[in-house]
């Protein structure tokens, strides 16, 4: 397969609803000490950015989905979204779209 283009994605992984999130609870517990009110349901996760070389966007997204589902997340306790980044870095503006798993 000849790679004709590069596609940039961000994989956002968070604990599934109902799964204990000790980091989220710690953040929530600190809000009062900072004088911040009105914030709840804090979930802490991680973000992985990657570039996929593929013949088209469909093939690139399939690779990103496979990585997210098989390597970057634990499907028993974590959910992920895949965000298409329109630029070569998340620090630059670009078109974004998400899929959820």
Backbone atoms as SQL, in Angstrom:
CREATE TABLE atoms (id INTEGER PRIMARY KEY, chain TEXT, resi INTEGER, resn TEXT, atom TEXT, x REAL, y REAL, z REAL);
INSERT INTO atoms VALUES
  (1, 'A', 1, 'UNK', 'N', 0.838, -1.176, 0.000),
  (2, 'A', 1, 'UNK', 'CA', 0.000, 0.000, 0.000),
  (3, 'A', 1, 'UNK', 'C', 0.882, 1.238, 0.000),
  (4, 'A', 2, 'UNK', 'N', 0.645, 2.113, -0.918),
  (5, 'A', 2, 'UNK', 'CA', 1.389, 3.355, -1.026),
  (6, 'A', 2, 'UNK', 'C', 0.698, 4.432, -0.209),
  (7, 'A', 3, 'UNK', 'N', 1.418, 5.047, 0.712),
  (8, 'A', 3, 'UNK', 'CA', 0.845, 6.094, 1.546),
  (9, 'A', 3, 'UNK', 'C', 0.886, 7.408, 0.775),
  (10, 'A', 4, 'UNK', 'N', -0.271, 7.941, 0.463),
  (11, 'A', 4, 'UNK', 'CA', -0.356, 9.167, -0.323),
  (12, 'A', 4, 'UNK', 'C', -0.522, 10.423, 0.522),
  (13, 'A', 5, 'UNK', 'N', -0.958, 10.282, 1.762),
  (14, 'A', 5, 'UNK', 'CA', -1.227, 11.451, 2.584),
  (15, 'A', 5, 'UNK', 'C', -1.025, 11.121, 4.064),
  (16, 'A', 6, 'UNK', 'N', -0.911, 12.185, 4.847),
  (17, 'A', 6, 'UNK', 'CA', -0.791, 12.047, 6.297),
  (18, 'A', 6, 'UNK', 'C', -2.029, 12.653, 6.946),
  (19, 'A', 7, 'UNK', 'N', -2.528, 11.980, 7.968),
  (20, 'A', 7, 'UNK', 'CA', -3.716, 12.428, 8.681),
  (21, 'A', 7, 'UNK', 'C', -3.388, 12.493, 10.157),
  (22, 'A', 8, 'UNK', 'N', -3.780, 13.583, 10.808),
  (23, 'A', 8, 'UNK', 'CA', -3.452, 13.825, 12.208),
  (24, 'A', 8, 'UNK', 'C', -4.687, 13.587, 13.064),
  (25, 'A', 9, 'UNK', 'N', -4.504, 12.843, 14.159),
  (26, 'A', 9, 'UNK', 'CA', -5.606, 12.525, 15.072),
  (27, 'A', 9, 'UNK', 'C', -5.178, 12.736, 16.518),
  (28, 'A', 10, 'UNK', 'N', -6.179, 12.971, 17.359),
  (29, 'A', 10, 'UNK', 'CA', -5.992, 12.958, 18.799),
  (30, 'A', 10, 'UNK', 'C', -6.945, 11.901, 19.342),
  (31, 'A', 11, 'UNK', 'N', -6.424, 11.027, 20.183),
  (32, 'A', 11, 'UNK', 'CA', -7.235, 10.019, 20.856),
  (33, 'A', 11, 'UNK', 'C', -7.365, 10.462, 22.302),
  (34, 'A', 12, 'UNK', 'N', -8.594, 10.706, 22.739),
  (35, 'A', 12, 'UNK', 'CA', -8.880, 11.132, 24.106),
  (36, 'A', 12, 'UNK', 'C', -9.485, 9.951, 24.857),
  (37, 'A', 13, 'UNK', 'N', -8.822, 9.541, 25.933),
  (38, 'A', 13, 'UNK', 'CA', -9.243, 8.367, 26.702),
  (39, 'A', 13, 'UNK', 'C', -9.655, 8.822, 28.102),
  (40, 'A', 14, 'UNK', 'N', -10.854, 8.391, 28.534),
  (41, 'A', 14, 'UNK', 'CA', -11.343, 8.719, 29.871),
  (42, 'A', 14, 'UNK', 'C', -11.983, 7.488, 30.494),
  (43, 'A', 15, 'UNK', 'N', -12.082, 7.461, 31.821),
  (44, 'A', 15, 'UNK', 'CA', -12.779, 6.341, 32.461),
  (45, 'A', 15, 'UNK', 'C', -14.243, 6.313, 32.002),
  (46, 'A', 16, 'UNK', 'N', -14.787, 5.123, 31.833),
  (47, 'A', 16, 'UNK', 'CA', -16.197, 4.996, 31.466),
  (48, 'A', 16, 'UNK', 'C', -17.063, 5.507, 32.606),
  (49, 'A', 17, 'UNK', 'N', -18.296, 5.926, 32.256),
  (50, 'A', 17, 'UNK', 'CA', -19.249, 6.328, 33.280),
  (51, 'A', 17, 'UNK', 'C', -19.424, 5.176, 34.265),
  (52, 'A', 18, 'UNK', 'N', -19.466, 5.500, 35.549),
  (53, 'A', 18, 'UNK', 'CA', -19.642, 4.487, 36.580),
  (54, 'A', 18, 'UNK', 'C', -18.341, 3.879, 37.083),
  (55, 'A', 19, 'UNK', 'N', -17.227, 4.144, 36.404),
  (56, 'A', 19, 'UNK', 'CA', -15.921, 3.649, 36.836),
  (57, 'A', 19, 'UNK', 'C', -15.292, 4.687, 37.761),
  (58, 'A', 20, 'UNK', 'N', -14.807, 4.253, 38.899),
  (59, 'A', 20, 'UNK', 'CA', -14.162, 5.151, 39.855),
  (60, 'A', 20, 'UNK', 'C', -13.017, 5.902, 39.192),
  (61, 'A', 21, 'UNK', 'N', -12.974, 7.208, 39.398),
  (62, 'A', 21, 'UNK', 'CA', -11.929, 8.072, 38.845),
  (63, 'A', 21, 'UNK', 'C', -11.276, 8.833, 39.999),
  (64, 'A', 22, 'UNK', 'N', -10.271, 8.238, 40.658),
  (65, 'A', 22, 'UNK', 'CA', -9.664, 8.901, 41.817),
  (66, 'A', 22, 'UNK', 'C', -9.020, 10.243, 41.476),
  (67, 'A', 23, 'UNK', 'N', -8.453, 10.371, 40.287),
  (68, 'A', 23, 'UNK', 'CA', -7.849, 11.653, 39.914),
  (69, 'A', 23, 'UNK', 'C', -8.928, 12.724, 39.761),
  (70, 'A', 24, 'UNK', 'N', -10.023, 12.353, 39.148),
  (71, 'A', 24, 'UNK', 'CA', -11.131, 13.300, 39.009),
  (72, 'A', 24, 'UNK', 'C', -11.669, 13.732, 40.357),
  (73, 'A', 25, 'UNK', 'N', -11.795, 12.770, 41.283),
  (74, 'A', 25, 'UNK', 'CA', -12.274, 13.096, 42.634),
  (75, 'A', 25, 'UNK', 'C', -11.292, 14.018, 43.356),
  (76, 'A', 26, 'UNK', 'N', -9.997, 13.787, 43.168),
  (77, 'A', 26, 'UNK', 'CA', -8.990, 14.642, 43.814),
  (78, 'A', 26, 'UNK', 'C', -9.087, 16.070, 43.285),
  (79, 'A', 27, 'UNK', 'N', -9.260, 16.209, 41.981),
  (80, 'A', 27, 'UNK', 'CA', -9.412, 17.548, 41.404),
  (81, 'A', 27, 'UNK', 'C', -10.665, 18.210, 41.963),
  (82, 'A', 28, 'UNK', 'N', -11.752, 17.472, 41.971),
  (83, 'A', 28, 'UNK', 'CA', -13.015, 18.010, 42.486),
  (84, 'A', 28, 'UNK', 'C', -12.876, 18.418, 43.951),
  (85, 'A', 29, 'UNK', 'N', -12.153, 17.607, 44.735),
  (86, 'A', 29, 'UNK', 'CA', -11.951, 17.916, 46.145),
  (87, 'A', 29, 'UNK', 'C', -11.105, 19.147, 46.380),
  (88, 'A', 30, 'UNK', 'N', -10.290, 19.523, 45.419),
  (89, 'A', 30, 'UNK', 'CA', -9.415, 20.695, 45.550),
  (90, 'A', 30, 'UNK', 'C', -10.078, 21.995, 45.133),
  (91, 'A', 31, 'UNK', 'N', -11.199, 21.909, 44.476),
  (92, 'A', 31, 'UNK', 'CA', -11.831, 23.117, 43.941),
  (93, 'A', 31, 'UNK', 'C', -12.214, 24.107, 45.030),
  (94, 'A', 32, 'UNK', 'N', -12.728, 23.604, 46.158),
  (95, 'A', 32, 'UNK', 'CA', -13.101, 24.492, 47.256),
  (96, 'A', 32, 'UNK', 'C', -11.920, 25.271, 47.803),
  (97, 'A', 33, 'UNK', 'N', -10.761, 24.632, 47.874),
  (98, 'A', 33, 'UNK', 'CA', -9.552, 25.293, 48.375),
  (99, 'A', 33, 'UNK', 'C', -9.113, 26.412, 47.437),
  (100, 'A', 34, 'UNK', 'N', -9.496, 26.298, 46.191),
  (101, 'A', 34, 'UNK', 'CA', -9.139, 27.327, 45.209),
  (102, 'A', 34, 'UNK', 'C', -10.224, 28.390, 45.059),
  (103, 'A', 35, 'UNK', 'N', -11.317, 28.214, 45.797),
  (104, 'A', 35, 'UNK', 'CA', -12.409, 29.172, 45.713),
  (105, 'A', 35, 'UNK', 'C', -13.211, 29.050, 44.421),
  (106, 'A', 36, 'UNK', 'N', -13.217, 27.873, 43.845),
  (107, 'A', 36, 'UNK', 'CA', -13.936, 27.651, 42.586),
  (108, 'A', 36, 'UNK', 'C', -15.211, 26.876, 42.887),
  (109, 'A', 37, 'UNK', 'N', -16.331, 27.414, 42.463),
  (110, 'A', 37, 'UNK', 'CA', -17.624, 26.769, 42.678),
  (111, 'A', 37, 'UNK', 'C', -18.270, 26.483, 41.321),
  (112, 'A', 38, 'UNK', 'N', -19.234, 25.570, 41.333),
  (113, 'A', 38, 'UNK', 'CA', -20.002, 25.302, 40.122),
  (114, 'A', 38, 'UNK', 'C', -19.372, 24.300, 39.178),
  (115, 'A', 39, 'UNK', 'N', -18.331, 23.617, 39.616),
  (116, 'A', 39, 'UNK', 'CA', -17.687, 22.593, 38.783),
  (117, 'A', 39, 'UNK', 'C', -17.957, 21.240, 39.421),
  (118, 'A', 40, 'UNK', 'N', -18.414, 20.268, 38.615),
  (119, 'A', 40, 'UNK', 'CA', -18.683, 18.930, 39.137),
  (120, 'A', 40, 'UNK', 'C', -18.465, 17.906, 38.039),
  (121, 'A', 41, 'UNK', 'N', -18.558, 16.661, 38.407),
  (122, 'A', 41, 'UNK', 'CA', -18.404, 15.546, 37.459),
  (123, 'A', 41, 'UNK', 'C', -17.073, 15.602, 36.712),
  (124, 'A', 42, 'UNK', 'N', -15.996, 15.856, 37.444),
  (125, 'A', 42, 'UNK', 'CA', -14.664, 15.945, 36.839),
  (126, 'A', 42, 'UNK', 'C', -14.177, 14.539, 36.486),
  (127, 'A', 43, 'UNK', 'N', -13.722, 14.342, 35.271),
  (128, 'A', 43, 'UNK', 'CA', -13.140, 13.082, 34.801),
  (129, 'A', 43, 'UNK', 'C', -11.754, 13.405, 34.260),
  (130, 'A', 44, 'UNK', 'N', -10.761, 12.686, 34.693),
  (131, 'A', 44, 'UNK', 'CA', -9.391, 12.907, 34.243),
  (132, 'A', 44, 'UNK', 'C', -9.002, 11.761, 33.326),
  (133, 'A', 45, 'UNK', 'N', -8.441, 12.086, 32.191),
  (134, 'A', 45, 'UNK', 'CA', -8.029, 11.077, 31.224),
  (135, 'A', 45, 'UNK', 'C', -6.673, 11.421, 30.638),
  (136, 'A', 46, 'UNK', 'N', -6.481, 10.981, 29.420),
  (137, 'A', 46, 'UNK', 'CA', -5.225, 11.278, 28.736),
  (138, 'A', 46, 'UNK', 'C', -5.503, 11.496, 27.253),
  (139, 'A', 47, 'UNK', 'N', -4.583, 12.159, 26.605),
  (140, 'A', 47, 'UNK', 'CA', -4.699, 12.498, 25.194),
  (141, 'A', 47, 'UNK', 'C', -3.440, 12.027, 24.486),
  (142, 'A', 48, 'UNK', 'N', -3.620, 11.332, 23.375),
  (143, 'A', 48, 'UNK', 'CA', -2.505, 10.866, 22.565),
  (144, 'A', 48, 'UNK', 'C', -2.701, 11.439, 21.168),
  (145, 'A', 49, 'UNK', 'N', -1.705, 12.153, 20.670),
  (146, 'A', 49, 'UNK', 'CA', -1.770, 12.692, 19.311),
  (147, 'A', 49, 'UNK', 'C', -0.872, 11.870, 18.406),
  (148, 'A', 50, 'UNK', 'N', -1.341, 11.626, 17.183),
  (149, 'A', 50, 'UNK', 'CA', -0.562, 10.805, 16.257),
  (150, 'A', 50, 'UNK', 'C', -0.849, 11.203, 14.821),
  (151, 'A', 51, 'UNK', 'N', 0.091, 10.872, 13.962),
  (152, 'A', 51, 'UNK', 'CA', -0.050, 11.080, 12.527),
  (153, 'A', 51, 'UNK', 'C', -0.056, 9.718, 11.863),
  (154, 'A', 52, 'UNK', 'N', -1.018, 9.500, 10.975),
  (155, 'A', 52, 'UNK', 'CA', -1.153, 8.231, 10.260),
  (156, 'A', 52, 'UNK', 'C', -0.939, 8.501, 8.780),
  (157, 'A', 53, 'UNK', 'N', -0.029, 7.772, 8.165),
  (158, 'A', 53, 'UNK', 'CA', 0.172, 7.830, 6.721),
  (159, 'A', 53, 'UNK', 'C', -0.696, 6.748, 6.092),
  (160, 'A', 54, 'UNK', 'N', -1.552, 7.147, 5.154),
  (161, 'A', 54, 'UNK', 'CA', -2.461, 6.190, 4.521),
  (162, 'A', 54, 'UNK', 'C', -2.895, 6.714, 3.163),
  (163, 'A', 55, 'UNK', 'N', -3.534, 5.840, 2.398),
  (164, 'A', 55, 'UNK', 'CA', -3.967, 6.220, 1.054),
  (165, 'A', 55, 'UNK', 'C', -5.149, 7.186, 1.085),
  (166, 'A', 56, 'UNK', 'N', -5.977, 7.122, 2.127),
  (167, 'A', 56, 'UNK', 'CA', -7.104, 8.053, 2.242),
  (168, 'A', 56, 'UNK', 'C', -7.519, 8.173, 3.701),
  (169, 'A', 57, 'UNK', 'N', -8.464, 9.082, 3.954),
  (170, 'A', 57, 'UNK', 'CA', -8.879, 9.340, 5.333),
  (171, 'A', 57, 'UNK', 'C', -9.581, 8.145, 5.961),
  (172, 'A', 58, 'UNK', 'N', -10.330, 7.391, 5.180),
  (173, 'A', 58, 'UNK', 'CA', -11.026, 6.220, 5.715),
  (174, 'A', 58, 'UNK', 'C', -10.029, 5.201, 6.255),
  (175, 'A', 59, 'UNK', 'N', -8.978, 4.945, 5.498),
  (176, 'A', 59, 'UNK', 'CA', -7.952, 3.993, 5.933),
  (177, 'A', 59, 'UNK', 'C', -7.202, 4.524, 7.154),
  (178, 'A', 60, 'UNK', 'N', -6.909, 5.813, 7.170),
  (179, 'A', 60, 'UNK', 'CA', -6.196, 6.416, 8.300),
  (180, 'A', 60, 'UNK', 'C', -7.040, 6.351, 9.566),
  (181, 'A', 61, 'UNK', 'N', -8.327, 6.673, 9.450),
  (182, 'A', 61, 'UNK', 'CA', -9.210, 6.635, 10.618),
  (183, 'A', 61, 'UNK', 'C', -9.344, 5.211, 11.146),
  (184, 'A', 62, 'UNK', 'N', -9.360, 4.231, 10.258),
  (185, 'A', 62, 'UNK', 'CA', -9.442, 2.827, 10.688),
  (186, 'A', 62, 'UNK', 'C', -8.219, 2.452, 11.524),
  (187, 'A', 63, 'UNK', 'N', -7.052, 2.929, 11.137),
  (188, 'A', 63, 'UNK', 'CA', -5.829, 2.664, 11.912),
  (189, 'A', 63, 'UNK', 'C', -5.935, 3.334, 13.281),
  (190, 'A', 64, 'UNK', 'N', -6.373, 4.596, 13.309),
  (191, 'A', 64, 'UNK', 'CA', -6.502, 5.318, 14.577),
  (192, 'A', 64, 'UNK', 'C', -7.512, 4.623, 15.497),
  (193, 'A', 65, 'UNK', 'N', -8.635, 4.158, 14.930),
  (194, 'A', 65, 'UNK', 'CA', -9.636, 3.454, 15.735),
  (195, 'A', 65, 'UNK', 'C', -9.075, 2.150, 16.300),
  (196, 'A', 66, 'UNK', 'N', -8.330, 1.432, 15.489),
  (197, 'A', 66, 'UNK', 'CA', -7.750, 0.173, 15.970),
  (198, 'A', 66, 'UNK', 'C', -6.754, 0.432, 17.100),
  (199, 'A', 67, 'UNK', 'N', -5.886, 1.416, 16.917),
  (200, 'A', 67, 'UNK', 'CA', -4.929, 1.756, 17.973),
  (201, 'A', 67, 'UNK', 'C', -5.650, 2.162, 19.253),
  (202, 'A', 68, 'UNK', 'N', -6.677, 2.991, 19.117),
  (203, 'A', 68, 'UNK', 'CA', -7.409, 3.459, 20.291),
  (204, 'A', 68, 'UNK', 'C', -8.078, 2.303, 21.020),
  (205, 'A', 69, 'UNK', 'N', -8.669, 1.391, 20.279),
  (206, 'A', 69, 'UNK', 'CA', -9.407, 0.293, 20.884),
  (207, 'A', 69, 'UNK', 'C', -8.557, -0.847, 21.404),
  (208, 'A', 70, 'UNK', 'N', -7.407, -1.069, 20.773),
  (209, 'A', 70, 'UNK', 'CA', -6.588, -2.228, 21.132),
  (210, 'A', 70, 'UNK', 'C', -5.335, -1.902, 21.935),
  (211, 'A', 71, 'UNK', 'N', -4.853, -0.661, 21.854),
  (212, 'A', 71, 'UNK', 'CA', -3.583, -0.344, 22.505),
  (213, 'A', 71, 'UNK', 'C', -3.682, 0.830, 23.478),
  (214, 'A', 72, 'UNK', 'N', -4.381, 1.879, 23.095),
  (215, 'A', 72, 'UNK', 'CA', -4.359, 3.110, 23.879),
  (216, 'A', 72, 'UNK', 'C', -5.400, 3.152, 24.991),
  (217, 'A', 73, 'UNK', 'N', -6.390, 2.263, 24.953),
  (218, 'A', 73, 'UNK', 'CA', -7.411, 2.252, 26.001),
  (219, 'A', 73, 'UNK', 'C', -7.676, 0.828, 26.463),
  (220, 'A', 74, 'UNK', 'N', -8.215, 0.731, 27.657),
  (221, 'A', 74, 'UNK', 'CA', -8.659, -0.550, 28.200),
  (222, 'A', 74, 'UNK', 'C', -10.177, -0.579, 28.032),
  (223, 'A', 75, 'UNK', 'N', -10.687, -1.349, 27.070),
  (224, 'A', 75, 'UNK', 'CA', -12.126, -1.300, 26.756),
  (225, 'A', 75, 'UNK', 'C', -13.039, -1.701, 27.911),
  (226, 'A', 76, 'UNK', 'N', -12.511, -2.354, 28.933),
  (227, 'A', 76, 'UNK', 'CA', -13.338, -2.731, 30.076),
  (228, 'A', 76, 'UNK', 'C', -13.678, -1.542, 30.965),
  (229, 'A', 77, 'UNK', 'N', -12.756, -0.602, 31.069),
  (230, 'A', 77, 'UNK', 'CA', -12.956, 0.507, 32.011),
  (231, 'A', 77, 'UNK', 'C', -12.819, 1.886, 31.390),
  (232, 'A', 78, 'UNK', 'N', -12.418, 1.984, 30.120),
  (233, 'A', 78, 'UNK', 'CA', -12.186, 3.285, 29.510),
  (234, 'A', 78, 'UNK', 'C', -12.973, 3.433, 28.205),
  (235, 'A', 79, 'UNK', 'N', -13.328, 4.674, 27.920),
  (236, 'A', 79, 'UNK', 'CA', -13.948, 5.032, 26.649),
  (237, 'A', 79, 'UNK', 'C', -12.981, 5.958, 25.923),
  (238, 'A', 80, 'UNK', 'N', -13.111, 6.047, 24.612),
  (239, 'A', 80, 'UNK', 'CA', -12.241, 6.945, 23.868),
  (240, 'A', 80, 'UNK', 'C', -13.026, 7.687, 22.800),
  (241, 'A', 81, 'UNK', 'N', -12.511, 8.843, 22.432),
  (242, 'A', 81, 'UNK', 'CA', -12.991, 9.570, 21.269),
  (243, 'A', 81, 'UNK', 'C', -11.789, 9.799, 20.365),
  (244, 'A', 82, 'UNK', 'N', -12.041, 9.861, 19.092),
  (245, 'A', 82, 'UNK', 'CA', -10.987, 10.172, 18.128),
  (246, 'A', 82, 'UNK', 'C', -11.345, 11.493, 17.478),
  (247, 'A', 83, 'UNK', 'N', -10.404, 12.404, 17.538),
  (248, 'A', 83, 'UNK', 'CA', -10.592, 13.748, 17.029),
  (249, 'A', 83, 'UNK', 'C', -9.665, 13.930, 15.829),
  (250, 'A', 84, 'UNK', 'N', -10.227, 14.269, 14.691),
  (251, 'A', 84, 'UNK', 'CA', -9.405, 14.555, 13.514),
  (252, 'A', 84, 'UNK', 'C', -8.858, 15.964, 13.655),
  (253, 'A', 85, 'UNK', 'N', -7.559, 16.093, 13.570),
  (254, 'A', 85, 'UNK', 'CA', -6.910, 17.394, 13.660),
  (255, 'A', 85, 'UNK', 'C', -6.575, 17.843, 12.243),
  (256, 'A', 86, 'UNK', 'N', -7.024, 19.010, 11.868),
  (257, 'A', 86, 'UNK', 'CA', -6.833, 19.475, 10.499),
  (258, 'A', 86, 'UNK', 'C', -5.449, 20.015, 10.220),
  (259, 'A', 87, 'UNK', 'N', -4.635, 20.207, 11.245),
  (260, 'A', 87, 'UNK', 'CA', -3.283, 20.728, 11.070),
  (261, 'A', 87, 'UNK', 'C', -2.297, 19.683, 11.563),
  (262, 'A', 88, 'UNK', 'N', -1.017, 19.938, 11.376),
  (263, 'A', 88, 'UNK', 'CA', -0.015, 18.964, 11.784),
  (264, 'A', 88, 'UNK', 'C', 0.220, 18.966, 13.285),
  (265, 'A', 89, 'UNK', 'N', -0.328, 19.929, 14.015),
  (266, 'A', 89, 'UNK', 'CA', -0.162, 19.983, 15.461),
  (267, 'A', 89, 'UNK', 'C', -1.440, 20.508, 16.083),
  (268, 'A', 90, 'UNK', 'N', -1.751, 20.068, 17.290),
  (269, 'A', 90, 'UNK', 'CA', -2.953, 20.551, 17.965),
  (270, 'A', 90, 'UNK', 'C', -2.814, 22.009, 18.370),
  (271, 'A', 91, 'UNK', 'N', -1.615, 22.569, 18.319),
  (272, 'A', 91, 'UNK', 'CA', -1.435, 23.961, 18.679),
  (273, 'A', 91, 'UNK', 'C', -1.778, 24.890, 17.525),
  (274, 'A', 92, 'UNK', 'N', -2.001, 24.322, 16.342),
  (275, 'A', 92, 'UNK', 'CA', -2.395, 25.115, 15.180),
  (276, 'A', 92, 'UNK', 'C', -3.874, 24.894, 14.933),
  (277, 'A', 93, 'UNK', 'N', -4.524, 25.890, 14.359),
  (278, 'A', 93, 'UNK', 'CA', -5.958, 25.755, 14.113),
  (279, 'A', 93, 'UNK', 'C', -6.212, 24.784, 12.974),
  (280, 'A', 94, 'UNK', 'N', -7.385, 24.155, 13.008),
  (281, 'A', 94, 'UNK', 'CA', -7.740, 23.220, 11.960),
  (282, 'A', 94, 'UNK', 'C', -9.122, 22.658, 12.208),
  (283, 'A', 95, 'UNK', 'N', -9.609, 21.913, 11.284),
  (284, 'A', 95, 'UNK', 'CA', -10.917, 21.293, 11.402),
  (285, 'A', 95, 'UNK', 'C', -10.827, 20.110, 12.334),
  (286, 'A', 96, 'UNK', 'N', -11.825, 19.960, 13.212),
  (287, 'A', 96, 'UNK', 'CA', -11.843, 18.858, 14.155),
  (288, 'A', 96, 'UNK', 'C', -13.163, 18.133, 14.034),
  (289, 'A', 97, 'UNK', 'N', -13.101, 16.823, 14.083),
  (290, 'A', 97, 'UNK', 'CA', -14.321, 16.013, 14.157),
  (291, 'A', 97, 'UNK', 'C', -14.035, 14.876, 15.097),
  (292, 'A', 98, 'UNK', 'N', -15.097, 14.369, 15.738),
  (293, 'A', 98, 'UNK', 'CA', -14.901, 13.320, 16.729),
  (294, 'A', 98, 'UNK', 'C', -15.749, 12.107, 16.424),
  (295, 'A', 99, 'UNK', 'N', -15.229, 10.944, 16.823),
  (296, 'A', 99, 'UNK', 'CA', -16.027, 9.735, 16.872),
  (297, 'A', 99, 'UNK', 'C', -15.873, 9.172, 18.266),
  (298, 'A', 100, 'UNK', 'N', -16.897, 8.564, 18.788),
  (299, 'A', 100, 'UNK', 'CA', -16.857, 8.028, 20.154),
  (300, 'A', 100, 'UNK', 'C', -16.959, 6.514, 20.114),
  (301, 'A', 101, 'UNK', 'N', -16.282, 5.889, 21.088),
  (302, 'A', 101, 'UNK', 'CA', -16.373, 4.431, 21.227),
  (303, 'A', 101, 'UNK', 'C', -16.660, 4.086, 22.662);
